């Protein structure tokens, strides 16, 4: 049995572990617009008030874990505004997840225990989705600096899915899902991606 087949079998086994895991994987390829529709099915969430804490900000435990790994603690950059899921900003350019495109929600006060668990899980899954999008964009940008100013597919050479997967430490299927759902904004506009035999590239 080849290593590729073994990896696919392992992934298939993981996918049936929990409904939550399946939902988190699905969210990676769900556009931000469609994400709002998914939220309508989460009984424990409702639109937040201005003075409510932001459920999508990384928890102190998550930030501490990243510091222990030697990484810069991830968080949404509240100074970045745009319509893409991730913005490429600064000089030198860096990728930052955009908070403003995602819904601002809170847990309903009258939610029962199960609804609260589901609501908090969904918020964590949205946060992880944004973090994965940011990491994906940063990895792609490092390999293709022209992404920072690209306006058309011809401006950025495709990158092999396997290369991105190995560098990010993720499965190749995760990379293809992210490429399906993400929208990246640079100084020239918002870009969409796809993944095929050529690799990950602009469309």
C-alpha positions in Angstrom: 0.0 0.0 0.0 1.5 3.4 -1.0 2.1 6.2 1.4 -0.6 8.3 -0.4 -3.2 5.6 0.1 -2.3 5.2 3.7 -2.7 9.0 4.3 -6.1 9.0 2.6 -7.2 6.1 4.7 -6.0 7.8 7.9 -7.9 11.0 6.9 -11.0 9.0 6.2 -10.9 7.4 9.6 -10.4 10.8 11.2 -13.4 12.3 9.3 -15.8 9.9 10.9 -14.6 10.7 14.4 -17.2 13.4 15.3 -19.8 15.5 13.6 -17.9 18.5 14.9 -14.7 17.5 13.0 -16.7 17.0 9.8 -18.2 20.5 10.3 -14.9 22.1 10.9 -13.5 20.6 7.7 -16.5 21.7 5.8 -16.1 25.3 7.1 -12.7 25.5 5.4 -14.2 25.4 2.0 -17.3 27.5 2.9 -17.3 31.0 1.6 -17.7 33.7 4.2 -21.1 34.6 2.8 -22.3 31.0 3.1 -20.9 30.9 6.7 -23.7 33.3 7.8 -26.2 30.7 6.6 -24.5 28.0 8.7 -24.7 30.3 11.7 -28.5 30.3 11.4 -28.5 26.7 12.4 -26.6 27.2 15.6 -29.4 27.6 18.2 -27.1 28.9 21.0 -25.8 31.9 19.1 -27.3 35.3 18.4 -26.1 38.7 17.2 -23.8 40.3 19.7 -24.1 43.7 21.3 -21.3 46.3 21.1 -20.1 45.7 24.7 -20.1 41.9 24.4 -16.7 40.1 24.5 -15.5 38.9 21.1 -16.0 35.1 20.9 -13.7 35.0 17.8 -10.6 36.4 19.5 -8.1 33.7 20.4 -8.3 32.5 24.0 -5.5 33.1 26.4 -4.8 29.3 26.4 -4.4 29.4 22.6 -2.0 32.3 22.7 0.0 30.7 25.4 0.3 27.5 23.5 1.6 29.3 20.4 4.1 31.2 22.5 5.4 27.9 23.8 5.8 26.7 20.2 7.9 29.7 19.5 5.4 31.3 17.2 4.0 34.8 17.2 0.6 34.7 18.9 -2.1 34.9 16.3 -5.0 37.3 16.5 -7.3 39.2 14.2 -5.8 42.5 13.2 -8.5 45.0 14.1 -6.8 47.8 12.2 -7.1 45.9 8.9 -10.4 46.5 7.1 -11.5 44.9 3.9 -13.8 42.5 2.2 -11.4 39.6 1.8 -10.9 36.9 4.4 -7.2 37.7 4.6 -5.5 41.0 3.7 -1.9 41.4 2.6 -0.7 44.6 4.1 2.5 46.5 5.1 6.0 46.8 3.8 7.3 44.1 3.7 3.9 42.6 3.1 2.3 40.3 5.6 -0.9 38.3 5.7 -3.5 39.2 8.4 -6.9 37.6 9.0 -9.7 40.1 8.7 -12.1 40.2 11.6 -14.7 42.5 10.1 -15.9 40.0 7.4 -17.0 37.5 10.1 -20.2 37.7 12.1 -20.1 39.2 15.6 -22.1 36.9 17.8 -22.7 36.0 21.4 -24.0 32.9 23.3 -27.7 33.3 24.1 -28.4 33.9 27.7 -31.3 31.4 27.7 -29.3 28.7 25.9 -29.2 25.3 27.6 -25.9 23.5 28.3 -25.8 21.6 25.0 -26.6 24.7 23.0 -23.9 26.6 24.8 -21.3 23.9 24.1 -22.3 23.9 20.4 -22.2 27.7 20.2 -18.7 27.9 21.8 -17.5 25.1 19.6 -18.7 26.8 16.5 -17.0 30.1 17.5 -13.7 28.2 18.0 -14.1 26.6 14.6 -14.6 30.0 13.0 -11.5 31.2 14.7 -9.5 28.2 13.6 -10.8 28.7 10.1 -9.5 32.3 10.1 -6.2 31.2 11.5 -5.8 28.5 8.9 -6.6 31.0 6.1 -4.0 33.4 7.5 -1.3 30.7 7.6 -2.2 29.5 4.1 -1.9 33.1 2.7 1.4 33.7 4.5 2.8 30.5 3.1 1.6 31.3 -0.4 2.9 34.8 -0.1 6.4 33.6 1.0 6.6 31.4 -2.2 4.9 33.9 -4.5 5.7 37.5 -3.4 3.9 38.8 -6.5 0.7 37.9 -4.7 1.0 41.2 -2.8 0.3 43.2 -6.0 -1.3 40.7 -8.3 -4.4 41.7 -10.4 -4.8 38.7 -12.6 -3.9 34.9 -12.7 -1.0 35.6 -15.0 0.7 37.6 -12.2 1.2 34.6 -9.9 2.6 31.2 -10.9 0.8 28.2 -9.5 2.2 26.5 -6.4 1.9 22.7 -6.0 -0.6 21.6 -3.4 1.9 19.2 -1.9 4.5 21.9 -1.4 2.0 24.0 0.6 0.8 21.0 2.6 4.3 20.0 3.6 5.2 23.6 4.6 2.0 24.1 6.6 2.1 20.6 8.2 -1.4 19.9 6.9 -3.1 17.3 4.6 -3.3 18.1 0.9 -7.1 17.9 1.0 -7.0 20.7 3.6 -5.1 22.9 1.2 -7.6 22.3 -1.7 -10.5 23.1 0.7 -9.0 26.4 1.8 -8.2 27.3 -1.8 -11.9 26.8 -2.6 -13.2 29.0 0.1 -10.7 31.8 0.7 -10.7 35.4 -0.7 -7.5 37.3 -0.4 -7.3 41.1 -0.6 -4.1 42.9 -1.6 -3.5 46.5 -2.5 -5.1 46.0 -5.9 -8.3 44.2 -5.0 -9.8 40.9 -3.9 -8.5 37.7 -5.4 -10.1 34.2 -5.6 -8.2 31.0 -5.8 -8.7 27.4 -7.0 -6.8 24.2 -6.9 -6.3 21.7 -9.7 -3.6 19.6 -11.4 -1.5 22.8 -11.9 -1.6 23.5 -8.2 -3.1 26.4 -6.2 -3.5 29.5 -8.4 -5.6 32.6 -9.0 -8.8 32.5 -11.1 
